[in-house]
Amino acid sequence: MTRRILQFGTSRFLQAHVALFVHEARQQGQDIGPITVVQASGSADRAGRVAAFGRPEGYPVIIRGMVEGAPVERTVQVTAVDQGLSAAADWPALTRLFAQEAEIVVSNMGDAGYRVADEDQGPALLSGAVPVSFPGKLTALLHARWQAGGRALTVLPCELINRNGEVLGAAVQALAATSGAPAAFGDWIATSVIFANTLVDRIVSEPIEPVGAVAEPYALWAIERRAGLDLPFSHPCVTLTDDLEPFERLKLHILNLGHTVLAEIWASEGRAPGETVRAILADDAIRARLDALYAQEVIPGFAARGMEAEARAYVGVTLDRFRNPFLDHRIADIAQNHAVKVERRLGAFLDWIAGQPGAPATPVLSAIVALHSAEPVA
């Protein structure tokens, strides 16, 4: 038996994140993988990518960026993936593989990936036809595994959804309850399938066709500890933690907050439409404003929450990421849904530090939040 991973999602992110980590673990002799990549969407424009995943030579991931202020570049030929399948075209083969071989499931289906299709609610879900939604597909595949003996399984979702494992697990349990399956199926999911909460962080800036990607050096996969869960493999970028919140706060209130503040400057001061993060920070005056914001409002706010050292280190890494000479991250893209991002990144930070002993004055952040507080946020 292998320790096969089924990866739902063909995105360049997973190619340069989970699959790359698995490749490097295998190169060190660890017993993990191989990976089957599953196209869950049925999109015709991904057919060539699915076929290319089976190439024995693998695919390239180019790591480009800044580490401690110095540029780095290296290429890894990822060989951990041994096949690609389409859920729409290869459902019987996928069902057999899921039921008999899979040990770990990974997914990255986007923000709307946990939406349940109406067609998947009810007994038709287990009719043998291919379900429409990702939760529907996962429920039907879990049912096939349960019927085949029900070996335990770990699900490690990578969608940028808060408490992603709990949300996905709840969707699957709800579908199991309405599918007409025996109650024992739901009981098995509850006791034998681990839906872990995880947090992923890496900027993967470009695809390489038909498969491959260009990514920054920084990467994180934080997995929340729970009963029965062990890390599937060891890797410097993979962390098992008792609490995801510190990782989430650092990312949301330093990296994402910094992006949103730069988007505010870009929009309010009428800067060039195609300006990138790297380009705006080449303006010494704006770089000084961002540095001052981190030093005077953000890091002291984290200090009031007992996270000063972590925040200082993460600010340094974030500034390296922002200055990545190989990454063209357009501020116009960051500025989409700006009012929502102000609330979730800046406003939530102010709420988090409010009333804490030693909390700093926050004139810049408070002014931006006040400016957008009357705007619709959804």
Secondary structure as GFF3:
##gff-version 3
##sequence-region A 1 378
A	DSSP	beta_strand	4	8	.	.	.	ID=ss1
A	DSSP	alpha_helix	12	16	.	.	.	ID=ss2
A	DSSP	alpha_helix	18	27	.	.	.	ID=ss3
A	DSSP	beta_strand	35	39	.	.	.	ID=ss4
A	DSSP	three_ten_helix	44	46	.	.	.	ID=ss5
A	DSSP	alpha_helix	47	52	.	.	.	ID=ss6
A	DSSP	beta_strand	59	67	.	.	.	ID=ss7
A	DSSP	beta_strand	70	78	.	.	.	ID=ss8
A	DSSP	beta_strand	81	86	.	.	.	ID=ss9
A	DSSP	alpha_helix	91	100	.	.	.	ID=ss10
A	DSSP	beta_strand	102	107	.	.	.	ID=ss11
A	DSSP	three_ten_helix	118	120	.	.	.	ID=ss12
A	DSSP	three_ten_helix	123	126	.	.	.	ID=ss13
A	DSSP	alpha_helix	134	147	.	.	.	ID=ss14
A	DSSP	beta_strand	153	157	.	.	.	ID=ss15
A	DSSP	alpha_helix	164	178	.	.	.	ID=ss16
A	DSSP	alpha_helix	183	192	.	.	.	ID=ss17
A	DSSP	beta_strand	193	195	.	.	.	ID=ss18
A	DSSP	beta_strand	198	201	.	.	.	ID=ss19
A	DSSP	beta_strand	204	207	.	.	.	ID=ss20
A	DSSP	beta_strand	213	215	.	.	.	ID=ss21
A	DSSP	beta_strand	220	224	.	.	.	ID=ss22
A	DSSP	beta_strand	238	241	.	.	.	ID=ss23
A	DSSP	alpha_helix	245	250	.	.	.	ID=ss24
A	DSSP	pi_helix	251	256	.	.	.	ID=ss25
A	DSSP	alpha_helix	257	268	.	.	.	ID=ss26
A	DSSP	alpha_helix	277	281	.	.	.	ID=ss27
A	DSSP	alpha_helix	284	293	.	.	.	ID=ss28
A	DSSP	pi_helix	294	298	.	.	.	ID=ss29
A	DSSP	alpha_helix	299	304	.	.	.	ID=ss30
A	DSSP	alpha_helix	308	322	.	.	.	ID=ss31
A	DSSP	alpha_helix	331	334	.	.	.	ID=ss32
A	DSSP	alpha_helix	338	341	.	.	.	ID=ss33
A	DSSP	pi_helix	342	347	.	.	.	ID=ss34
A	DSSP	alpha_helix	348	353	.	.	.	ID=ss35
A	DSSP	alpha_helix	363	372	.	.	.	ID=ss36
###
